[in-house]
Amino acid sequence: MLCRFALVLYKWKIILKIIKTLFEGREDVFAIRWEREGKAGYMPVYNFDWNEFLAHKAKGGNLKNFANKQHASLTDGGLANHLNGKEIVAIYPLLKDNTSWFIAADFDESTLKGKTWFRQKFKF
């Protein structure tokens, strides 16, 4: 049983390493998806003292103007949660020196008569 667990753990470490190599972005920050009242988006994840933040919020403050926060790094556990569908995270592909290791694009179907992005691109 222990050997099987070790094998699964070893495979996960390899998978995480491959994913982190393919999708290399900024290591000092990542974002998480949020949904509320029919709206959705992404926001950076921060590390901060919750008690201090709640006191700040009680005085009318919010996360945007809360000074004592730091960007969080995406951990292997957070990446594993993303790959298992437990949460949706996003990385920042543009590095601090304005370079990038990869580019991604989302080609949804057009709303114009159900044409694909490829057909719409060549409509002229």
N, C-alpha and C positions, 0 to 999 in steps of 0.2 A: 504494500500500500504506500509506504514512504517513497519507494523508488518511482512509482507511478506519479506521485505528487511532484517529486523532484523533476521528472521528465516534463510534466506539464508546465512547471515554473520555468524550466530551461527554454522550452519552446516559446513561452510568452516573452521572455527576455529577448530572444532572437527576433521575434515579430516586432516588438517595440523598437528595437535597434534599427531594423529595416525601415519601418515607418518614419522614425526620426531622421534617418539618412535621406529618404526620398523627399520628405516635406520639411526641410530644414528652414527655420525662420528665426525670428528673434527669440533668444532664450530668456530674456528678462521680463517678458510680458506675454499673456495670452488672453483670449476673450471667451466668454461663456454666453450662450443664447438665453434670452429671457422672453417670457410671454406674460402679458397682463392686459386684461380688459380689451381683448381683440387686437392688441398691438404686439409686435415682436421685434426683436433686434439683438444686437450683440453689444456687450460692454466689457471693458477690461476687468480682470479679477485683481483684487487688492488684498494685501495682508494688513490687518489693523486690529487694535484692541476694541472688541465689541462694546464693552462697558463705556469706554471713552467716547466711542462714536454715538452710542445711545444718549449720553449726556449732551453731546454736541447737537444731536437731533432734537432733544427736548428744548433746547434754546433756539430752535428755528433753523438750525443748520441742515445741510444735506451732504451726501457723499461727495458731490462736486466741490464743495467749499470746505471739506474736512481736510485739514492739512496733514495730519499724522497718519498717512497711509502710504504703502509702498506696493508697486506692481508685484504680482505673484508670478512665479515660474511654473510652467506646466510640468507636473511630476509624472513619473511612469504610471502611478496609480490613476491620475487624472486622465492620461492617455488611454489606459486600459478601460476605464469607465466609458470613455467616448467610443472606443472600438466595440464595446459590449452593448452600446445603445442606452446607457444609463444617463448620459448627459451629452449635450452638443457643445463642443468647444471649437475655437478657431485660433489659428496662429497668425502672426503678422509676418507675411513673407518678405516685406521690404525691410532690409537690415538697416542699421544705424548709418552705414556709409552709402545708403541709397542703391545698394545692389540687391539681387535676389538670386536664390538657388533654383527657383521654379516659378512657373506661372500656371494659373488654373483659370478655366473659363466654364461658364454654365450656359449651354445652348438649349434653351427651352423651345418648344414648338411655338411658332408665331400665332398670334390671334387672328391673322389675316388668312381666312379660309383653311386653317389647319396645316399650312405649309411648314416644313421644317426650316431650321435656320439656314441650311445649305441652299435650299430652293429660294428662300427669301433673299439671300445674299446675291443671287444671280438673277433677280427679277428685272433688272434694267436691260 
